[in-house]
Structure formats: C-alpha cells, structure tokens
Amino acid sequence: MKYSIEFLEDIKGEEYNKLVDYAFNQCDKFGLVRRTEIEPTDKCIEFLRNSQKTLLELKQLTEWPGTVTFGEKHAVYFYKTTQENRKLLMMNDSIYSWLNPDFPEDLFFIRRGKTFISSTAHEQLGSVILDNEIELEDFESKFNFKYKVVKR
C-alpha cells in the first residue's frame, strides 16, 4: 500500500535540511520552476547560473509535480542530485522559501522516474509519496514536523 505524507506546516531549519538529505539519499534528480511571468531577481539568476553544470534538462511545461497550470508554460529545471546541489539547496532554510522571484520555486524530487517529494510554495502545499509501510515507519522515525498520513 502506498502512503502520502501531506505537510501541515512549512518545513524549516534542521527538519528542512534532514528532508533534503533524505531525498538526496533516495533520488537521482530534483527540479525547480521559474515562472515565466515573473521577472527573476539577481539572486534567482545567480542560483540558476551556479546550478547550470548539473542541469539535466530544461523544459517548458504547463505541469510539474504538485502543480498544473492552465495554458501558460513555465521553465522547469531538472537537476542531478549531487553534493554540490545539496549545498545549493541549503541556501534556503525552508521548503516553501523556494519562491519566485528570489529563487526558482516548487522544489520537487524524482525517485525511480516518479514523484517522491513535491511542493507548491505559494500555496504552502507539499507531500512525500512512500511505497510501503516500511518506508512509512522509516519516515516517521526521522521527522518531527507536522504532517498527516493518507493511504493511497
């Protein structure tokens, strides 16, 4: 049975760092989105420049993990999960602080070709998809932020 861990609060500080480490240990790529209608700040441009060498793919999409838009395409960046990128993700101290215009937004992680973690920063929505009860028990033993478990 699959489980969805639905975030009930922003994941900040040490819990955010643990979540990033947890995802990097299990996923081969992650992604972020730059909304085309929002002019990026120098901070966002610097992040995109610093992460460029591990960019796997840049797509113009109307949907990505956790979000579906209506018609307008946005720049969705897919990156390798590397130690260097782990450090770049630590530039922020919470999952919902990945928000345009200062940063690309909607941090997500892909595991075995499927969404593992998704977030929609401006709506403060996020989740982790777990494949079985063993993964659920492991997750529950590691994290202390507020969430609810939904059987899928």
N, C-alpha and C positions, 0 to 999 in steps of 0.2 A: 504494500500500500504506500502511495506517495503522500507527502505532507507538505503543506505550505506554511512557512513561518512568516506571519504578517507583522511588520513593525508597527508598534503602537506609539513610538516616540522617535525623535532623531537619535541616531547612534553617534555618540560623541566621545572624544578623548581616547582613553585606553580601550574602551569597547569598540570604537571605530578601528583603531589600529589592529585589534585582535580579529575583527571581521575581515579586514583587508588581508591579513596574514592567512587566515582560514581559507579565503577564496584563492589566494595565490598558490597555496599548497595543493589545491584541487583542480584549478582551471588552467587552460592553456592560453586563453585570451580574455580580454576585457574590452569594454567600449565606453565611449562618451559621445555626447552630441553637442554640436554647435548650431543653434537655431539661426537660420539664415536671415530672419527679420530683425535680429538684434545685433547691433554693431559690437564686436568684441573689444574689450579693453586691452591695453598693453600687457596686462597680467595674463589674460587668456592667450594672447598671441605668443607670449613667452612660453607658456606651458606647452602649446601646440608645437612650437619650434623645438623645445627640449625633448619632446617625446617622438619627434619625427623619425628617428633612426630605427625605432621598433614598431613603426606603423605597418600593419599587415595589409590593411585595406581601408579605403575611404569611399563611402557610398552615399549617394543622395537618396534618402528614403523618407517615406511617409509613416513608417512604423519601426519600432525597435523594442527590445524587452521592456515591458511595463507601460508602453505608450503607443497610441495610434492617433495620428493627426488626420485632418480632413483636407487632403489635397496638396498642401504645401510641403515640399520636400526640404529636408534638413541634412546637414553634413554629419554623418555617423562614422566615427573613427573606431577602427578595430585594432587593438594592440596586442603584442605578445606580453605574457606575464613574465617579466624579467625583474631581477633585483633592482636595477636602475628605475624601472617603472614603479616598483613598490615604493621606493623613496619619493618619487614624484607624487604618488597618491597621498603620501603623508604630508604634503604641502597644506592639505586641508585637515581639519580636525573633526569633521562630521560628514556623514553620508549625504545629508541634504545641503551642505555648503557647496556642492558641485552644482553651481547655478550660473547661467549666463547673466550678465556679460563678463564677469570676472574670471570665470572658468567655464570650460565645456560642462554640460550638465547630464543628469540621468545616468550616473555610473551603473554599469552592469557587468556581469561576469558570465562567461560561457564555459560549460563543462561538458565534455564529450558531445559537442555540437548542439547542446540545448541550454536554455537559460537556467542559470544556477542562482544568481542574485540579480534582482532588478530594483531600480529606484526611479521615482518620478519626483524630483526635488521640489518643484514649485507647488506640488500638491501634497508633499510630505507623505508619499506612499512608497513602500518598499517591501520586498519579500525574498525569502530563500526557498528554493524548491529542493526537498530531500526525497531520496528514492525509497527509503525504507525506515523501519523502526530503529535499526542500529544507528543509522545516520542521525535520526531524531535524538536518540539518547546521547550521542556524542555532542551534538549541537547544544543540547540543554546543559550538559556538564561544563561547557566552555563559556557561556554568555550569561550576563546579568541584566541586560537591558529589557525593557518591557516589550512583549510580543504575545501573539496568540497563535496557537497551532490549529490548522484546519486540515482535516483529512480530505484527500483529493480522490 
